[in-house]
Amino acid sequence: MSRKKADNGKEIRRGKGSGAVFKRPNGNYCVQYTDVTGKKKTKVLTVEDPETKKLVPIRIRDKAEAAAKEVIENYRKIKHADTSEKHLTQVNEYRKVTSHVNIPIAQAWDKYVASQSRPASGPRTLQSYEKTLNQFLRWFKTNYPTITNVGKIDVRIADAYMSELLGAGISERTYNAYLQALKLVFRILLGVENSAKNPFLHMTKQKEDQQSRKDFTEKQVEDIFATLQDNNPYPMLYKPEMRVMINMCCWTGCRGQDACLMQWNSVNFDNNTISYRPEKTKRRKSSTIITLPLHPQLRAALEDAKSWRTDEKESAFILPNVSERYKKNPTGIYKDISKMLIHIGIETTVEPEEETRRKFHKVVDRDGNEQLVKTRVCQYSMHSFRHTFVSFCANAGVPLAVVQSIVGHGSPAMTRHYTHISQEAAQKAIDALPMHGIQPKSFTINDIIDVGAIHIDNNLEPERAELMNLISSANISTVRKLLKSLKAK
């Protein structure tokens, strides 16, 4: 049994194998012990300074003993293992914990990328995660230069960083993206064994403004395609390919990324279908291939696109120039779409419907000058074509489940979020509902189809001609009863 004296002269008893606490000439206390790998370890014992909030060496014996006990806690668990199998398990667990916690700050991103337990994120997502982590680490090194280990980043530090982000005026959506990325990166770096030590784990997301994109009206869609015609003087980079791309977005409901990267092996002219796996979800186990018929306008656009096809490989991109541009600068394509919409007269941004925390944001001009600009939200963009497709389907009476399958939504709730029913379609749907206890509104067949467009042959038997005339003036309830009785016969 080893014995040490505290600063007050009292004897302190510690169990054998619990390490040796000693005081260096500079007054700092250290603990020396043999770890499970057989190596002797010496560690300076530290404690957080309540004023500076930084770790400082311990100079009081009692505090040093308490800190030493925590340092060798894992070692003592292994020392008292019941069986050799349990001993080996605990050794391995200890090594995992040690390896995760002892990751140097400078190696954090490399360790994350090399981890086999991280999700299979795409290049753009990885780039976003790396940017978020590096931004945090730059702030961390400035404020905590003495800490060089990932395991030393605690909840207090994480809270300070995220609070500073909110104070800088970033949007709720950006804040949530940063928080999600940092939670994931630290979960992988610390490992499952230390999941409770994730400094960002306890933090909750900010409430976002859920104002979604609007869908285009039929008149707006006509104006957009008219602007994209070759005989229209409006200038646009790779205009013929951009026209085909918007046809794909508008008549399949695919995302802009999918349209830009669509390949010829996705199109089957013989079967009149287009099939693709959405880029956003293709890495998920639940990802499915979406197949749908070619809209006549889309088929005509793809037929035109075959004229500039030089690569006969099935994997060749339908839009060779646009696909290359998307890989290098996807934002440029989206900005070109927004400029075209503004040219047509469509207001792409509006003031928020609800009060937002971020009323102004900084904008830097080409000369490097900063200015505050009032925050606006986007209502029309490239993604509006996806909303437009869903709304066209809904107004045409396509069942929700079918639309969900076509656009690749994971749930009906997401499809409903995209659905914008026109007032006329909604009114007709309500008028068609049965009435109970009140006089129903007169709702004739003329409200559903253009009876004037029906040609009544003069050579028909008088009875048939009379029936046709009666149908044109009957309400929908009478027509349904008549159809039911005819089908029964």
Secondary structure, 3 states (H helix, E strand, C coil): CEEEECCCCCEEEECCCCCEEEECCCCCEEEEEECCCCCEEEEECEEECCCCCCEEECCCHHHHHHHHHHHCHHHHHHHCCCCHHHHHHHHHHHHHHHHHHCCEHHHHHHHHHHCCCCCCCCHHHHHHHHHHHHHHHHHHHHHCCCCCEHHHCCHHHHHHHHHHHHHCCCCHHHHHHHHHHHHHHHHHHHCHHHHHHCCCCCCCCCCCCCCCCCCCCHHHHHHHHHHCCCCCCCCCCCHHHHHHHHHHHHHHCCCHHHHHCCEHHHEECCCCEEEECCCCCCCCCCCCCEEEECCHHHHHHHHHHHHHCCCCCCCCECCHHHHHHHHHCHHHHHHHHHHHHHHHCCCCEECCCCCCCCCEEEEECCCCCEEEEECCEECCCCCHHHHHHHHHHHHCCCCHHHHHHHHCCCCHHHHHHHCCCCHHHHHHHHHCCCCCCCCCCCCEHHHCCCHHHCCCCCCCCHHHHHHHHHHHHCEHHHHHHHHHHHHHC
